């Protein structure tokens, strides 16, 4: 080991004057503490100081080199310029000084970048505020123009109405004047005969029109106000002016006389305007008929309605024609004319990716096969190991080609989902397990594909399992008119294994080959149109719809109509969870910005303005409400009589809340299939989202059961349900919900009673006892006889009485039962015609619960 040397070349030691010294940092001392009652105590204390190092003149820490000294001075100078407050930096090394200078420079750059970013944000904010102000000004100007147009239209209508009233008043005044002139002429021709003592007075000449008005006014004022009550004494001989009502009565009387006296006036034929749906009261008003007569006519036709119920246009037309009026059919559907736009030209279309729907029986590996293609793990997220939702994904091949997949459930309850998937697809991939063969939902998928008229590719899955037999699958498919290429047909088939990832490339190549044959094309440069695959509601994101775009390009900010709802595209999310700005043809995407939750299968169409979207949405909503009201209000007399004959039908009211629209549809369809003639499920309401207070209120009012499928109740709803005693059931698997509802329906059924034989007894002797009646001394020959059981009295094997057993005694004691081979005494309730040799058959009524 070599000794270290100092600057003078000598060895460093602890005794040399250039050594490093460690000063003591702890000083000891004593402190006197005083306590109560005069007590005190001396305590030893230590005072700790900051540890300092003293550097000697010849030590190692004073050693510097020429090049490093320059770097240190430059770093110190730069640091002191930036941070003049820091002075005690002599203990820092060169690297630390350089790092500190670098950190300060980076902080300066970051501060400058932050300042630039703030300026850019302020500029963008100013632009947005200017755009918002411009938009608000345009909307205000549009509203003002509309208000001005409404005011002008209203003023024009009021002016026209005023002119019409003045014209009618002028006509009435002219008619009154004409009638008065005729009356005065008649009175001038026939003067009154003069009395004996008086001279005949000549008739007064007719005055002009200008002189008549002031005379009449003056005369009326003098006679009725100035002179009081009109009598013979104060009558001045002037003629009274005829009233307008008198003229009208005279004119009407004249018309009746000309028309034939007391004959009825001819009925007025009206043109009745009929919309798609109309209430009975409104129909009666438009025909100017009594509402009771219209209801009577509908009842004669076999439709039981009230005046407030809605009927369809066809029924209303029959009623109008029955009353002798003419019909003019109109429709509010004009708002949907040219909603989807013109058809695309061949030159505008470009090739697009195929839309492939994966269908098949439950647990045949559809989702696993799709996961293998997407290299994801969706199947582990499914409750119960089965797919209960419909999903859409897009896969990009190694060659760059894209394929859009639609996954459908295989459970029998999801028939509507499978049908919807077959309608929007280009190619159907029918997945059949090689170890299971063709199953019921496989056959149903084949029917859906044929009904949609789309080509089928058979994927024989699970070929890696020991019992796999692909030839058996191909043979069974022949029974359903599916002939694969290996058997001389035109349907392509591929043997795959989703678990082992075998032949997946062959399946993809087969799909692309089929798509190339179909020559799939679409026009991306137009307003987007698509189909809602699934819809749901999430907290924080609102209503979400998974849409498969069919043609056009859907962009952020587009205004669209989907079913009875409308919205503006707020965000687009692809199947990988990434936000995108647009989505082209054959691309699945989640759309955010809906005003409500649409139904699965609704058509999405982009429109030009928000006003158009609102108008179409309002029309479709009213149409849906009217159709539901008409469907619930109509009923024939035969249906009414059949319900009366069958008795009261028991109903189980249910309220369904689910995570997606397709689940609600599947649950409603499953519950409808469980119904019978005597008991059925009545779905009061079905919606997407969590269970809220409104659902609890509805369930409490109708005594209904709430079913939450993959959703939960919020805290307020839970507290309200606990307080009001509302039953909430949560499910994540559809057949669990179906089984529970089936058991509840079984509980509503009336129990069935079945007769159970328990014993025979033979009458050996009879005894008549006062106040008791006839007692039969019997021997139990078979089984057992029980007190309170039902009995039949058989005489020569003919039933002569059936009733209840009154008393059962053995000797003098009452007993509960008497077994075979023992004697007993029995009496019947309210029956005494017992004879020796009769047989008594004893039985019980056993209650059996009905099951659905």
Secondary structure, DSSP 8 states (H G I E B T S, - for coil): ----B-TTSSB--TTSTT--EE---EEEEEEEEE-GGG-EEEEEEEEE----EE--TTSGGG---HHHHHHHHHHHHHHHHH-TT----TT--HHHHHHHHHHHHHHHHHHHHHHHHHHHHHHHHHHHHHHHHHHHHHHHHHHHHHHHHHHHHHHHHHHHHHHHHHHHHHHHHHHHHHHHHHHHHHHHHS-----SSS----------HHHHHHHHHHHHIIIIIIS-S--SSS--S------HHHHHHHHHHHHHHHTTTT--------EEEE-SEEEHHHHHHHHT--HHHHHHHHHHTTB---TTSEEEHHHHHHHHHHTT-EEEE--GGGGGTTSS-----GGG-EE--EEEEEEESTTSSHHHHHHHHHT---GGGSGGGS--S-EEEEEE-TTS-EEEEEE---SGGGHHHHHHHHHS-SEEEEEEETTT---HHHHHHHHHHHHHT-EEEEEEE-TTSTT--HHHHHHHHHTTT--BGGGT-SBEEEE-BTTTTBSHHHHHHHHHHHHHHHT-EE--SSB-EEEEEEEEEETTTEEEEEEEEEESBEETT-EEEETTEEEEEEEEE-TTS-EESEE-TTEEEEEEEESS---TT-EEEEES-HHHHHHHHHHHHHHHHHHHHHHHH--BHHHHHHHHHH---EEEEEEEEESBHHHHHHHHHHHHHH--SSEEEEEEEEEES-B-HHHHHHHHHHT-EEEEES--B-HHHHHHHHHHT--EEEESSHHHHHHHHHHHHHHHS--EEEEEEEEEEEEEEEEEETTTEEEEEEEEEEEEEETT-EEEEEETTEEEEEEEEEEEEETTEE-SEEETT-EEEEEETTB----TT-EEEEEEEEEE----
